[in-house]
Each structure stands twice: as structure tokens, then as C-alpha cells.
Amino acid sequence: MRLMDRHTALQIIREMGLVRPVELEARGVSRSLLYRMVGDGLVARQARGVYSLAQHAPTADHTLAQVAKRVPAGVFCLLTALRFHGLTTQSPAEVWIALPEKARRPRFGDTRLRVARFSGLAFTTGVETHLVEGVELRVYSAAKTVADCFKYRNKVGIDVAVEALRDFTHRHRGGATELARFARVCRVSRVMQPYLDAII
């Protein structure tokens, strides 16, 4: 097999944004070439097992892109999803991610993760995909996140859930049907109704 040249390898990394060594190997870029480019200052290690071009410009969601690379099965949820959708004044210190009940808990030394366990339809429905820095971010939709916040109100606080509901109803005037659907999925219709009545 013809050896990959450095210029082509850099082009591949530029196209992919944030990248893991295993993904580069699948495209023909060896680990030894990757590490040589890191040593020469052309490629930067962004997090454990995640690399980019040295001049890569991080976005506001750079940390989420790193986490998505390392936990592709996860879905950003609760406070992290609220912030992503602009539905909270909170700025969480941790990255909130949903995983299936039996999935292995990821261990990061460089990013504080808060894992929430979801199951069945509560895990699989309402997932949106957003492209950030070349990475697919799986994030629960705004309506699903509001319902999740009521379901996990003991974790996030009822005040956060109510604030999110208020912001959602002001921003998404036609979103009541979607909200009601996810309230049923999360089994919080009766919990949410009094707050909805007070806001509307």
C-alpha cells in the first residue's frame, strides 16, 4: 500500500474537524504519521484520543464536540441540551449526557461528565443531529429537553424546569403539541400541566 503523504493526511484532518486515531487509520493515516505531525506542531491533541489541525478554531460548543467524538452513543440532555437550545440562564459546570441504562460509564480526566440513564422511548425519541466542528452532535430537541427536565426535576431543580418551560412556550408558539407528546413519553403530563396553565 502506498504510504500516505503528509499533505494528504492534513487535508483529511481538515475535512474531518475533530478526529480520533482509529478514524484516521480507516482513511489510511497511520498513527506514526499522526504522532509525527503532532510532534512537528501541525496537529494538536484536543483531548485524550481526539486530534485536530493545530490552527483549528474552536467554537462555543467545542467541549461538546470532543465529548461526542469520545461517546458517540450518548445524547446531550438536560442542562447541556437546555444551554444548547438557549432555554436557560444556567451555565452548567458539567456536560450532561444520556446513556442507556446498561451502557458503560465513560471516564474522562479532562471533562466533567454527568451521566443520566434513559431507557426505551425516553432514550430514543426526540434526538436531533447538529454538525459542530465536523462532528455530529446528538442532542435532545428543545421540547424533549423540557419534558426531561420535569422528569428529572429532583436532579436539575424544579425552578430550572419551569424556566425552560416558560422560555420554550415564548419561543415556540406552535410547540404545544410536540411538548405534550414528549410529556407523555416521559410520563410527566400531570406534573407539567399546572405550570403550563399558569404560563399560558
Number of C-alpha atoms within 10 A of each C-alpha: 4 5 9 13 11 15 8 12 18 18 11 17 23 19 13 17 18 26 25 19 16 13 12 18 12 9 13 17 22 16 13 9 15 22 16 13 18 17 11 11 13 16 21 20 17 18 19 12 13 17 22 25 24 16 11 16 10 15 11 9 12 16 15 25 24 24 22 22 20 18 14 12 13 23 26 27 30 33 29 24 24 28 17 19 17 15 22 21 12 12 10 13 12 13 19 20 27 22 21 19 13 9 11 8 15 14 9 12 9 8 15 12 17 17 19 19 14 18 12 10 11 20 20 12 13 19 19 14 13 12 10 19 23 15 21 16 24 23 27 28 21 28 25 25 30 31 29 25 26 27 21 17 16 9 11 15 12 15 12 21 27 19 14 27 26 19 15 23 17 13 12 13 8 10 14 13 10 15 23 18 16 23 24 13 19 20 16 18 19 10 13 20 13 10 14 15 8 8 12 8
